[in-house]
C-alpha cells in the first residue's frame, strides 16, 4: 500500500500521481485527483492536486490540501494510486534464425525514471 512518502518521492522526480480518495470529509463518495506537488515546512504540510471537478472546496487546478486531510481522504480503497511512466523495451535474439525452427528471444523491460 503506497504512503505519502512514496508519493512525494515520485512527485519530486517529476511524475504526477493519480489517487482515488473520498470526495470530501463526509466520506460519502469516491473521487479521483492528480497529485502534482507538495509543500514542505519541516515535514510535508500540504499536497497540491489538480481536480477537474467543477465545484467544491477541493476542485480546480493547483488545490492545496492539508496533509492530515489528504491522508484522511485517501483512506478510500486503501490508498489507491496509479503511477504511469515511460518504459524502454530491448529485445534480442540470434541473428541466424532458420525458418520454421524454434529459437530463443529475450526481452528487457525497464521503466525510465
PyMOL commands that place a pseudoatom at each C-alpha (Angstrom):
pseudoatom trace, name=CA, resn=UNK, resi=1, chain=A, elem=C, hetatm=0, pos=[0.000, 0.000, 0.000]
pseudoatom trace, name=CA, resn=UNK, resi=2, chain=A, elem=C, hetatm=0, pos=[1.535, 3.333, -1.009]
pseudoatom trace, name=CA, resn=UNK, resi=3, chain=A, elem=C, hetatm=0, pos=[2.033, 6.092, 1.518]
pseudoatom trace, name=CA, resn=UNK, resi=4, chain=A, elem=C, hetatm=0, pos=[2.531, 9.850, 1.274]
pseudoatom trace, name=CA, resn=UNK, resi=5, chain=A, elem=C, hetatm=0, pos=[6.328, 9.459, 1.344]
pseudoatom trace, name=CA, resn=UNK, resi=6, chain=A, elem=C, hetatm=0, pos=[6.141, 7.249, -1.764]
pseudoatom trace, name=CA, resn=UNK, resi=7, chain=A, elem=C, hetatm=0, pos=[4.039, 9.913, -3.493]
pseudoatom trace, name=CA, resn=UNK, resi=8, chain=A, elem=C, hetatm=0, pos=[6.474, 12.665, -2.511]
pseudoatom trace, name=CA, resn=UNK, resi=9, chain=A, elem=C, hetatm=0, pos=[9.434, 10.697, -3.902]
pseudoatom trace, name=CA, resn=UNK, resi=10, chain=A, elem=C, hetatm=0, pos=[7.729, 10.188, -7.270]
pseudoatom trace, name=CA, resn=UNK, resi=11, chain=A, elem=C, hetatm=0, pos=[6.383, 13.744, -7.439]
pseudoatom trace, name=CA, resn=UNK, resi=12, chain=A, elem=C, hetatm=0, pos=[9.892, 15.004, -6.663]
pseudoatom trace, name=CA, resn=UNK, resi=13, chain=A, elem=C, hetatm=0, pos=[11.086, 13.058, -9.710]
pseudoatom trace, name=CA, resn=UNK, resi=14, chain=A, elem=C, hetatm=0, pos=[8.524, 14.913, -11.824]
pseudoatom trace, name=CA, resn=UNK, resi=15, chain=A, elem=C, hetatm=0, pos=[5.765, 12.299, -12.030]
pseudoatom trace, name=CA, resn=UNK, resi=16, chain=A, elem=C, hetatm=0, pos=[2.140, 13.240, -11.308]
pseudoatom trace, name=CA, resn=UNK, resi=17, chain=A, elem=C, hetatm=0, pos=[0.236, 10.520, -9.433]
pseudoatom trace, name=CA, resn=UNK, resi=18, chain=A, elem=C, hetatm=0, pos=[-3.448, 9.677, -9.831]
pseudoatom trace, name=CA, resn=UNK, resi=19, chain=A, elem=C, hetatm=0, pos=[-5.109, 8.912, -6.471]
pseudoatom trace, name=CA, resn=UNK, resi=20, chain=A, elem=C, hetatm=0, pos=[-8.587, 7.712, -5.546]
pseudoatom trace, name=CA, resn=UNK, resi=21, chain=A, elem=C, hetatm=0, pos=[-9.938, 9.474, -2.483]
pseudoatom trace, name=CA, resn=UNK, resi=22, chain=A, elem=C, hetatm=0, pos=[-13.127, 10.351, -0.707]
pseudoatom trace, name=CA, resn=UNK, resi=23, chain=A, elem=C, hetatm=0, pos=[-14.552, 13.481, -2.335]
pseudoatom trace, name=CA, resn=UNK, resi=24, chain=A, elem=C, hetatm=0, pos=[-14.591, 15.361, 0.979]
pseudoatom trace, name=CA, resn=UNK, resi=25, chain=A, elem=C, hetatm=0, pos=[-14.574, 14.813, 4.733]
pseudoatom trace, name=CA, resn=UNK, resi=26, chain=A, elem=C, hetatm=0, pos=[-18.148, 13.444, 4.699]
pseudoatom trace, name=CA, resn=UNK, resi=27, chain=A, elem=C, hetatm=0, pos=[-16.764, 10.246, 3.068]
pseudoatom trace, name=CA, resn=UNK, resi=28, chain=A, elem=C, hetatm=0, pos=[-19.956, 9.876, 1.001]
pseudoatom trace, name=CA, resn=UNK, resi=29, chain=A, elem=C, hetatm=0, pos=[-18.395, 9.296, -2.417]
pseudoatom trace, name=CA, resn=UNK, resi=30, chain=A, elem=C, hetatm=0, pos=[-15.148, 8.497, -4.174]
pseudoatom trace, name=CA, resn=UNK, resi=31, chain=A, elem=C, hetatm=0, pos=[-13.211, 10.859, -6.406]
pseudoatom trace, name=CA, resn=UNK, resi=32, chain=A, elem=C, hetatm=0, pos=[-10.017, 10.877, -8.494]
pseudoatom trace, name=CA, resn=UNK, resi=33, chain=A, elem=C, hetatm=0, pos=[-7.402, 13.620, -8.157]
pseudoatom trace, name=CA, resn=UNK, resi=34, chain=A, elem=C, hetatm=0, pos=[-3.930, 14.078, -9.642]
pseudoatom trace, name=CA, resn=UNK, resi=35, chain=A, elem=C, hetatm=0, pos=[-1.211, 14.879, -7.106]
pseudoatom trace, name=CA, resn=UNK, resi=36, chain=A, elem=C, hetatm=0, pos=[1.330, 17.238, -8.682]
pseudoatom trace, name=CA, resn=UNK, resi=37, chain=A, elem=C, hetatm=0, pos=[3.289, 18.746, -5.804]
pseudoatom trace, name=CA, resn=UNK, resi=38, chain=A, elem=C, hetatm=0, pos=[3.693, 19.325, -2.105]
pseudoatom trace, name=CA, resn=UNK, resi=39, chain=A, elem=C, hetatm=0, pos=[4.626, 21.982, 0.433]
pseudoatom trace, name=CA, resn=UNK, resi=40, chain=A, elem=C, hetatm=0, pos=[7.352, 21.127, 2.904]
pseudoatom trace, name=CA, resn=UNK, resi=41, chain=A, elem=C, hetatm=0, pos=[7.688, 23.027, 6.190]
pseudoatom trace, name=CA, resn=UNK, resi=42, chain=A, elem=C, hetatm=0, pos=[9.942, 20.657, 8.083]
pseudoatom trace, name=CA, resn=UNK, resi=43, chain=A, elem=C, hetatm=0, pos=[7.648, 17.796, 7.095]
pseudoatom trace, name=CA, resn=UNK, resi=44, chain=A, elem=C, hetatm=0, pos=[5.028, 17.647, 4.379]
pseudoatom trace, name=CA, resn=UNK, resi=45, chain=A, elem=C, hetatm=0, pos=[2.318, 20.158, 5.330]
pseudoatom trace, name=CA, resn=UNK, resi=46, chain=A, elem=C, hetatm=0, pos=[0.199, 20.201, 2.156]
pseudoatom trace, name=CA, resn=UNK, resi=47, chain=A, elem=C, hetatm=0, pos=[-0.226, 18.284, -1.080]
pseudoatom trace, name=CA, resn=UNK, resi=48, chain=A, elem=C, hetatm=0, pos=[-1.040, 20.067, -4.328]
pseudoatom trace, name=CA, resn=UNK, resi=49, chain=A, elem=C, hetatm=0, pos=[-3.615, 18.419, -6.570]
pseudoatom trace, name=CA, resn=UNK, resi=50, chain=A, elem=C, hetatm=0, pos=[-5.395, 19.056, -9.846]
pseudoatom trace, name=CA, resn=UNK, resi=51, chain=A, elem=C, hetatm=0, pos=[-9.076, 18.252, -9.658]
pseudoatom trace, name=CA, resn=UNK, resi=52, chain=A, elem=C, hetatm=0, pos=[-11.196, 18.730, -12.793]
pseudoatom trace, name=CA, resn=UNK, resi=53, chain=A, elem=C, hetatm=0, pos=[-14.447, 18.716, -10.819]
pseudoatom trace, name=CA, resn=UNK, resi=54, chain=A, elem=C, hetatm=0, pos=[-16.310, 21.965, -11.422]
pseudoatom trace, name=CA, resn=UNK, resi=55, chain=A, elem=C, hetatm=0, pos=[-17.308, 22.909, -7.885]
pseudoatom trace, name=CA, resn=UNK, resi=56, chain=A, elem=C, hetatm=0, pos=[-16.475, 22.425, -4.239]
pseudoatom trace, name=CA, resn=UNK, resi=57, chain=A, elem=C, hetatm=0, pos=[-13.682, 23.353, -1.893]
pseudoatom trace, name=CA, resn=UNK, resi=58, chain=A, elem=C, hetatm=0, pos=[-11.142, 20.873, -3.302]
pseudoatom trace, name=CA, resn=UNK, resi=59, chain=A, elem=C, hetatm=0, pos=[-11.985, 21.440, -7.001]
pseudoatom trace, name=CA, resn=UNK, resi=60, chain=A, elem=C, hetatm=0, pos=[-9.884, 23.032, -9.719]
pseudoatom trace, name=CA, resn=UNK, resi=61, chain=A, elem=C, hetatm=0, pos=[-6.195, 23.310, -10.606]
pseudoatom trace, name=CA, resn=UNK, resi=62, chain=A, elem=C, hetatm=0, pos=[-3.436, 23.725, -8.014]
pseudoatom trace, name=CA, resn=UNK, resi=63, chain=A, elem=C, hetatm=0, pos=[-5.575, 22.959, -4.967]
pseudoatom trace, name=CA, resn=UNK, resi=64, chain=A, elem=C, hetatm=0, pos=[-3.616, 22.841, -1.694]
pseudoatom trace, name=CA, resn=UNK, resi=65, chain=A, elem=C, hetatm=0, pos=[-4.898, 20.142, 0.681]
pseudoatom trace, name=CA, resn=UNK, resi=66, chain=A, elem=C, hetatm=0, pos=[-3.670, 19.919, 4.264]
pseudoatom trace, name=CA, resn=UNK, resi=67, chain=A, elem=C, hetatm=0, pos=[-1.549, 16.797, 4.878]
pseudoatom trace, name=CA, resn=UNK, resi=68, chain=A, elem=C, hetatm=0, pos=[-3.887, 15.318, 7.523]
pseudoatom trace, name=CA, resn=UNK, resi=69, chain=A, elem=C, hetatm=0, pos=[-6.987, 15.939, 5.414]
pseudoatom trace, name=CA, resn=UNK, resi=70, chain=A, elem=C, hetatm=0, pos=[-5.285, 14.403, 2.361]
pseudoatom trace, name=CA, resn=UNK, resi=71, chain=A, elem=C, hetatm=0, pos=[-4.371, 11.278, 4.355]
pseudoatom trace, name=CA, resn=UNK, resi=72, chain=A, elem=C, hetatm=0, pos=[-7.947, 11.024, 5.682]
pseudoatom trace, name=CA, resn=UNK, resi=73, chain=A, elem=C, hetatm=0, pos=[-9.448, 11.400, 2.196]
pseudoatom trace, name=CA, resn=UNK, resi=74, chain=A, elem=C, hetatm=0, pos=[-7.002, 8.836, 0.803]
pseudoatom trace, name=CA, resn=UNK, resi=75, chain=A, elem=C, hetatm=0, pos=[-8.273, 6.056, 3.088]
pseudoatom trace, name=CA, resn=UNK, resi=76, chain=A, elem=C, hetatm=0, pos=[-10.881, 5.172, 0.453]
pseudoatom trace, name=CA, resn=UNK, resi=77, chain=A, elem=C, hetatm=0, pos=[-9.817, 1.946, -1.280]
pseudoatom trace, name=CA, resn=UNK, resi=78, chain=A, elem=C, hetatm=0, pos=[-6.656, 1.542, 0.834]
pseudoatom trace, name=CA, resn=UNK, resi=79, chain=A, elem=C, hetatm=0, pos=[-4.559, 4.420, -0.542]
pseudoatom trace, name=CA, resn=UNK, resi=80, chain=A, elem=C, hetatm=0, pos=[-5.147, 3.538, -4.182]
pseudoatom trace, name=CA, resn=UNK, resi=81, chain=A, elem=C, hetatm=0, pos=[-2.695, 5.276, -6.529]
pseudoatom trace, name=CA, resn=UNK, resi=82, chain=A, elem=C, hetatm=0, pos=[-1.627, 4.963, -10.159]
pseudoatom trace, name=CA, resn=UNK, resi=83, chain=A, elem=C, hetatm=0, pos=[1.922, 5.735, -11.273]
pseudoatom trace, name=CA, resn=UNK, resi=84, chain=A, elem=C, hetatm=0, pos=[2.497, 5.936, -15.022]
pseudoatom trace, name=CA, resn=UNK, resi=85, chain=A, elem=C, hetatm=0, pos=[5.860, 6.446, -16.672]
pseudoatom trace, name=CA, resn=UNK, resi=86, chain=A, elem=C, hetatm=0, pos=[7.513, 5.601, -19.984]
pseudoatom trace, name=CA, resn=UNK, resi=87, chain=A, elem=C, hetatm=0, pos=[9.382, 2.366, -20.390]
pseudoatom trace, name=CA, resn=UNK, resi=88, chain=A, elem=C, hetatm=0, pos=[12.054, 1.070, -22.683]
pseudoatom trace, name=CA, resn=UNK, resi=89, chain=A, elem=C, hetatm=0, pos=[11.995, -2.431, -24.176]
pseudoatom trace, name=CA, resn=UNK, resi=90, chain=A, elem=C, hetatm=0, pos=[15.083, -4.111, -25.556]
pseudoatom trace, name=CA, resn=UNK, resi=91, chain=A, elem=C, hetatm=0, pos=[14.562, -7.359, -27.481]
pseudoatom trace, name=CA, resn=UNK, resi=92, chain=A, elem=C, hetatm=0, pos=[17.408, -9.617, -28.512]
pseudoatom trace, name=CA, resn=UNK, resi=93, chain=A, elem=C, hetatm=0, pos=[17.740, -12.890, -30.384]
pseudoatom trace, name=CA, resn=UNK, resi=94, chain=A, elem=C, hetatm=0, pos=[20.218, -14.680, -32.571]
pseudoatom trace, name=CA, resn=UNK, resi=95, chain=A, elem=C, hetatm=0, pos=[20.875, -13.047, -35.928]
pseudoatom trace, name=CA, resn=UNK, resi=96, chain=A, elem=C, hetatm=0, pos=[20.807, -16.505, -37.540]
pseudoatom trace, name=CA, resn=UNK, resi=97, chain=A, elem=C, hetatm=0, pos=[17.273, -17.857, -37.323]
pseudoatom trace, name=CA, resn=UNK, resi=98, chain=A, elem=C, hetatm=0, pos=[16.160, -20.698, -39.571]
pseudoatom trace, name=CA, resn=UNK, resi=99, chain=A, elem=C, hetatm=0, pos=[12.610, -20.540, -40.953]
pseudoatom trace, name=CA, resn=UNK, resi=100, chain=A, elem=C, hetatm=0, pos=[10.192, -22.908, -39.151]
pseudoatom trace, name=CA, resn=UNK, resi=101, chain=A, elem=C, hetatm=0, pos=[12.655, -23.560, -36.347]
pseudoatom trace, name=CA, resn=UNK, resi=102, chain=A, elem=C, hetatm=0, pos=[12.381, -22.840, -32.651]
pseudoatom trace, name=CA, resn=UNK, resi=103, chain=A, elem=C, hetatm=0, pos=[14.610, -20.103, -31.312]
pseudoatom trace, name=CA, resn=UNK, resi=104, chain=A, elem=C, hetatm=0, pos=[15.025, -18.112, -28.120]
pseudoatom trace, name=CA, resn=UNK, resi=105, chain=A, elem=C, hetatm=0, pos=[14.374, -14.420, -27.657]
pseudoatom trace, name=CA, resn=UNK, resi=106, chain=A, elem=C, hetatm=0, pos=[14.854, -12.313, -24.579]
pseudoatom trace, name=CA, resn=UNK, resi=107, chain=A, elem=C, hetatm=0, pos=[13.274, -9.024, -23.617]
pseudoatom trace, name=CA, resn=UNK, resi=108, chain=A, elem=C, hetatm=0, pos=[14.299, -6.481, -21.023]
pseudoatom trace, name=CA, resn=UNK, resi=109, chain=A, elem=C, hetatm=0, pos=[11.604, -4.040, -19.891]
pseudoatom trace, name=CA, resn=UNK, resi=110, chain=A, elem=C, hetatm=0, pos=[12.849, -1.046, -17.915]
pseudoatom trace, name=CA, resn=UNK, resi=111, chain=A, elem=C, hetatm=0, pos=[10.865, 1.831, -16.502]
pseudoatom trace, name=CA, resn=UNK, resi=112, chain=A, elem=C, hetatm=0, pos=[12.564, 5.128, -17.306]
pseudoatom trace, name=CA, resn=UNK, resi=113, chain=A, elem=C, hetatm=0, pos=[12.706, 7.190, -14.126]
for i in range(1, 113): cmd.bond("trace and resi %d" % i, "trace and resi %d" % (i + 1))
show_as sticks, trace
zoom trace
